[in-house]
Amino acid sequence: IKPLHNCHVGDDKTWDHRKHLWCCSNYGRGCPGGDVQTFDCSAGFSQWKREWSEDKKLWCCRTHGRGCAEYNCQHGQASWQKDWTAQ
């Protein structure tokens, strides 16, 4: 899936408002007041469920696809159309 904006290219001072909002929400870049805290998503990965903070899990999942919650797609399969969320 191709992201809406490439947040790793260019000077964020030249970005339009929509790109700032999208990149800040999804990658922590171009946020008002500067970029949000970033994390080393390789450090402690073998124990991420137990050791990482919720902020690190969220950031690493959004930016690197690591430390994401696992889903059981078989659970609730009989009533999935009314019970499952879009995410």
N, CA, C and O atoms as a DFTB+ gen file, in Angstrom:
348 C
 N C O
     1  1       0.852      -1.178       0.000
     2  2       0.000       0.000       0.000
     3  2       0.892       1.233       0.000
     4  3       1.779       1.373       0.842
     5  1       0.654       2.094      -0.920
     6  2       1.437       3.321      -1.040
     7  2       0.862       4.379      -0.103
     8  3      -0.343       4.632      -0.123
     9  1       1.719       5.006       0.727
    10  2       1.217       6.054       1.624
    11  2       0.714       7.274       0.855
    12  3       1.110       7.512      -0.286
    13  1      -0.148       8.025       1.487
    14  2      -0.722       9.222       0.879
    15  2       0.350      10.258       0.549
    16  3       0.287      10.914      -0.490
    17  1       1.339      10.402       1.441
    18  2       2.430      11.366       1.245
    19  2       3.753      10.696       1.576
    20  3       3.802       9.786       2.403
    21  1       4.826      11.143       0.932
    22  2       6.167      10.691       1.280
    23  2       6.715      11.661       2.319
    24  3       7.115      12.780       1.996
    25  1       6.726      11.219       3.555
    26  2       7.101      12.085       4.673
    27  2       8.595      12.092       4.942
    28  3       9.052      12.767       5.865
    29  1       9.356      11.360       4.160
    30  2      10.795      11.280       4.367
    31  2      11.569      12.077       3.329
    32  3      12.799      12.036       3.306
    33  1      10.862      12.797       2.475
    34  2      11.507      13.560       1.407
    35  2      11.145      15.032       1.541
    36  3       9.998      15.385       1.812
    37  1      12.130      15.864       1.351
    38  2      11.889      17.300       1.324
    39  2      11.908      17.956       2.698
    40  3      11.877      17.295       3.736
    41  1      11.958      19.249       2.661
    42  2      11.973      20.074       3.863
    43  2      10.537      20.286       4.310
    44  3       9.720      20.787       3.538
    45  1      10.216      19.913       5.543
    46  2       8.828      20.029       5.992
    47  2       8.327      21.480       6.041
    48  3       7.123      21.712       6.147
    49  1       9.221      22.433       5.965
    50  2       8.799      23.843       5.920
    51  2       8.099      24.191       4.605
    52  3       7.404      25.202       4.509
    53  1       8.293      23.337       3.593
    54  2       7.673      23.590       2.291
    55  2       6.381      22.782       2.089
    56  3       5.720      22.930       1.061
    57  1       6.018      21.939       3.047
    58  2       4.831      21.097       2.918
    59  2       3.554      21.907       3.089
    60  3       3.536      22.907       3.806
    61  1       2.489      21.470       2.426
    62  2       1.193      22.110       2.654
    63  2       0.577      21.555       3.951
    64  3       1.083      20.593       4.529
    65  1      -0.504      22.170       4.385
    66  2      -1.135      21.836       5.659
    67  2      -1.579      20.370       5.724
    68  3      -1.400      19.709       6.747
    69  1      -2.152      19.872       4.642
    70  2      -2.634      18.490       4.630
    71  2      -1.492      17.494       4.804
    72  3      -1.637      16.494       5.506
    73  1      -0.356      17.768       4.165
    74  2       0.791      16.871       4.303
    75  2       1.330      16.925       5.726
    76  3       1.711      15.895       6.282
    77  1       1.366      18.123       6.324
    78  2       1.803      18.243       7.721
    79  2       0.930      17.382       8.628
    80  3       1.449      16.616       9.440
    81  1      -0.375      17.499       8.498
    82  2      -1.288      16.734       9.351
    83  2      -1.101      15.235       9.152
    84  3      -1.024      14.478      10.120
    85  1      -1.029      14.808       7.889
    86  2      -0.914      13.387       7.602
    87  2       0.414      12.831       8.105
    88  3       0.439      11.776       8.740
    89  1       1.505      13.519       7.832
    90  2       2.830      13.032       8.232
    91  2       2.999      13.054       9.750
    92  3       3.635      12.165      10.316
    93  1       2.445      14.044      10.399
    94  2       2.532      14.096      11.858
    95  2       1.756      12.928      12.465
    96  3       2.251      12.258      13.371
    97  1       0.555      12.685      11.974
    98  2      -0.278      11.605      12.505
    99  2       0.290      10.232      12.236
   100  3       0.177       9.340      13.077
   101  1       0.901      10.043      11.075
   102  2       1.342       8.711      10.683
   103  2       2.815       8.422      10.914
   104  3       3.200       7.269      11.110
   105  1       3.650       9.470      10.892
   106  2       5.088       9.250      11.026
   107  2       5.772      10.121      12.074
   108  3       6.974       9.991      12.301
   109  1       5.011      11.011      12.714
   110  2       5.621      11.879      13.712
   111  2       6.527      12.935      13.119
   112  3       7.374      13.481      13.827
   113  1       6.374      13.240      11.837
   114  2       7.201      14.243      11.165
   115  2       6.354      15.435      10.777
   116  3       5.182      15.293      10.426
   117  1       6.960      16.620      10.843
   118  2       6.279      17.841      10.431
   119  2       5.225      18.312      11.413
   120  3       4.334      19.078      11.047
   121  1       5.315      17.867      12.646
   122  2       4.327      18.248      13.666
   123  2       4.578      19.672      14.149
   124  3       5.716      20.141      14.124
   125  1       3.527      20.365      14.588
   126  2       3.733      21.690      15.186
   127  2       4.688      21.556      16.377
   128  3       4.510      20.671      17.214
   129  1       5.661      22.395      16.453
   130  2       6.633      22.323      17.537
   131  2       7.742      21.318      17.287
   132  3       8.575      21.092      18.165
   133  1       7.772      20.709      16.108
   134  2       8.828      19.759      15.781
   135  2       8.341      18.327      15.754
   136  3       7.211      18.031      16.143
   137  1       9.195      17.456      15.296
   138  2       8.848      16.047      15.195
   139  2       8.622      15.457      16.582
   140  3       9.221      15.895      17.565
   141  1       7.752      14.462      16.644
   142  2       7.509      13.780      17.909
   143  2       8.643      12.803      18.169
   144  3       9.466      12.528      17.296
   145  1       8.667      12.287      19.388
   146  2       9.729      11.361      19.771
   147  2       9.732      10.151      18.848
   148  3       8.681       9.606      18.511
   149  1      10.908       9.749      18.453
   150  2      11.055       8.543      17.648
   151  2      11.702       7.465      18.503
   152  3      12.293       7.755      19.543
   153  1      11.587       6.240      18.065
   154  2      12.092       5.109      18.829
   155  2      12.932       4.207      17.946
   156  3      12.751       4.165      16.730
   157  1      13.845       3.493      18.566
   158  2      14.617       2.458      17.882
   159  2      13.772       1.192      17.931
   160  3      13.659       0.560      18.982
   161  1      13.187       0.825      16.817
   162  2      12.242      -0.292      16.775
   163  2      12.925      -1.648      16.702
   164  3      12.256      -2.682      16.685
   165  1      14.252      -1.652      16.660
   166  2      14.988      -2.915      16.729
   167  2      15.384      -3.223      18.166
   168  3      15.518      -4.388      18.540
   169  1      15.570      -2.186      18.966
   170  2      15.985      -2.373      20.362
   171  2      14.853      -3.015      21.161
   172  3      13.759      -2.459      21.261
   173  1      15.123      -4.174      21.719
   174  2      14.154      -4.863      22.559
   175  2      13.017      -5.523      21.808
   176  3      12.005      -5.881      22.412
   177  1      13.161      -5.692      20.490
   178  2      12.055      -6.241      19.698
   179  2      11.658      -7.651      20.136
   180  3      10.482      -8.008      20.061
   181  1      12.605      -8.444      20.583
   182  2      12.275      -9.823      20.971
   183  2      11.307      -9.872      22.154
   184  3      10.641     -10.884      22.371
   185  1      11.231      -8.786      22.916
   186  2      10.339      -8.718      24.083
   187  2       9.375      -7.536      23.993
   188  3       8.966      -6.992      25.019
   189  1       9.009      -7.134      22.771
   190  2       8.234      -5.906      22.593
   191  2       6.910      -5.911      23.335
   192  3       6.519      -4.878      23.879
   193  1       6.208      -7.031      23.377
   194  2       4.894      -7.059      24.034
   195  2       4.987      -6.691      25.507
   196  3       4.115      -6.005      26.040
   197  1       6.031      -7.143      26.152
   198  2       6.187      -6.941      27.592
   199  2       6.963      -5.676      27.949
   200  3       6.665      -5.033      28.956
   201  1       7.950      -5.316      27.142
   202  2       8.880      -4.266      27.542
   203  2       8.638      -2.894      26.928
   204  3       8.988      -1.886      27.542
   205  1       8.049      -2.821      25.737
   206  2       7.870      -1.524      25.090
   207  2       6.723      -0.743      25.711
   208  3       5.727      -1.319      26.148
   209  1       6.878       0.573      25.743
   210  2       5.786       1.439      26.182
   211  2       4.703       1.447      25.101
   212  3       4.958       1.073      23.956
   213  1       3.508       1.870      25.467
   214  2       2.425       1.957      24.485
   215  2       2.788       2.949      23.374
   216  3       2.449       2.726      22.212
   217  1       3.472       4.038      23.724
   218  2       3.895       5.019      22.722
   219  2       4.852       4.398      21.714
   220  3       4.739       4.636      20.511
   221  1       5.807       3.592      22.215
   222  2       6.767       2.956      21.314
   223  2       6.066       1.936      20.419
   224  3       6.365       1.852      19.228
   225  1       5.140       1.162      20.979
   226  2       4.399       0.185      20.172
   227  2       3.646       0.885      19.043
   228  3       3.695       0.453      17.891
   229  1       2.962       1.949      19.381
   230  2       2.176       2.677      18.383
   231  2       3.072       3.270      17.301
   232  3       2.795       3.127      16.110
   233  1       4.151       3.939      17.722
   234  2       5.049       4.585      16.761
   235  2       5.713       3.551      15.854
   236  3       5.753       3.729      14.637
   237  1       6.231       2.477      16.435
   238  2       6.920       1.462      15.630
   239  2       5.953       0.740      14.701
   240  3       6.318       0.391      13.579
   241  1       4.731       0.514      15.154
   242  2       3.745      -0.131      14.288
   243  2       3.410       0.774      13.110
   244  3       3.387       0.322      11.965
   245  1       3.150       2.045      13.385
   246  2       2.774       2.982      12.318
   247  2       3.901       3.246      11.331
   248  3       3.668       3.362      10.127
   249  1       5.115       3.339      11.841
   250  2       6.203       3.752      10.965
   251  2       6.998       2.595      10.367
   252  3       7.567       2.729       9.283
   253  1       7.043       1.447      11.074
   254  2       7.876       0.337      10.601
   255  2       7.144      -0.996      10.534
   256  3       7.730      -1.999      10.126
   257  1       5.878      -1.023      10.925
   258  2       5.139      -2.274      10.911
   259  2       5.637      -3.285      11.933
   260  3       5.449      -4.489      11.758
   261  1       6.273      -2.805      13.003
   262  2       6.798      -3.680      14.063
   263  2       6.091      -3.354      15.370
   264  3       5.801      -2.194      15.659
   265  1       5.818      -4.392      16.155
   266  2       5.175      -4.184      17.452
   267  2       3.680      -3.929      17.335
   268  3       3.079      -3.324      18.223
   269  1       3.088      -4.382      16.258
   270  2       1.650      -4.185      16.054
   271  2       0.866      -5.263      16.786
   272  3       1.328      -6.395      16.931
   273  1      -0.318      -4.902      17.242
   274  2      -1.187      -5.868      17.903
   275  2      -1.534      -6.981      16.926
   276  3      -1.666      -6.755      15.723
   277  1      -1.675      -8.158      17.453
   278  2      -2.033      -9.303      16.634
   279  2      -3.543      -9.479      16.675
   280  3      -4.179      -9.234      17.700
   281  1      -4.095      -9.894      15.582
   282  2      -5.533     -10.129      15.494
   283  2      -5.787     -11.581      15.147
   284  3      -5.070     -12.181      14.345
   285  1      -6.820     -12.138      15.764
   286  2      -7.266     -13.480      15.441
   287  2      -8.448     -13.335      14.502
   288  3      -9.560     -13.048      14.946
   289  1      -8.230     -13.525      13.237
   290  2      -9.273     -13.303      12.228
   291  2     -10.315     -14.406      12.214
   292  3     -11.327     -14.279      11.524
   293  1     -10.101     -15.476      12.948
   294  2     -11.091     -16.542      13.046
   295  2     -12.094     -16.264      14.169
   296  3     -13.236     -16.718      14.116
   297  1     -11.657     -15.512      15.187
   298  2     -12.522     -15.199      16.324
   299  2     -13.697     -14.332      15.870
   300  3     -13.502     -13.304      15.223
   301  1     -14.903     -14.748      16.208
   302  2     -16.083     -13.965      15.858
   303  2     -16.446     -14.016      14.389
   304  3     -17.177     -13.156      13.896
   305  1     -15.944     -15.011      13.690
   306  2     -16.147     -15.075      12.243
   307  2     -17.629     -15.164      11.871
   308  3     -18.040     -14.639      10.836
   309  1     -18.422     -15.818      12.699
   310  2     -19.846     -15.983      12.380
   311  2     -20.592     -14.652      12.360
   312  3     -21.562     -14.493      11.619
   313  1     -20.144     -13.700      13.169
   314  2     -20.842     -12.407      13.247
   315  2     -19.943     -11.242      12.857
   316  3     -20.149     -10.116      13.309
   317  1     -18.950     -11.509      12.024
   318  2     -17.942     -10.491      11.705
   319  2     -18.539      -9.231      11.103
   320  3     -18.054      -8.136      11.391
   321  1     -19.567      -9.342      10.283
   322  2     -20.083      -8.150       9.597
   323  2     -20.634      -7.112      10.567
   324  3     -20.578      -5.920      10.267
   325  1     -21.158      -7.514      11.701
   326  2     -21.681      -6.531      12.651
   327  2     -20.713      -6.248      13.804
   328  3     -20.804      -5.197      14.437
   329  1     -19.794      -7.165      14.082
   330  2     -18.924      -7.019      15.248
   331  2     -17.548      -6.428      14.977
   332  3     -17.002      -5.736      15.836
   333  1     -16.976      -6.682      13.806
   334  2     -15.604      -6.252      13.538
   335  2     -15.564      -4.794      13.127
   336  3     -16.467      -4.292      12.458
   337  1     -14.498      -4.126      13.540
   338  2     -14.287      -2.744      13.117
   339  2     -13.526      -2.722      11.799
   340  3     -13.016      -3.748      11.349
   341  1     -13.453      -1.553      11.188
   342  2     -12.728      -1.399       9.924
   343  2     -11.227      -1.535      10.117
   344  3     -10.505      -1.771       9.148
   345  1     -10.748      -1.394      11.325
   346  2      -9.313      -1.489      11.593
   347  2      -9.056      -2.781      12.247
   348  3      -7.911      -3.092      12.573
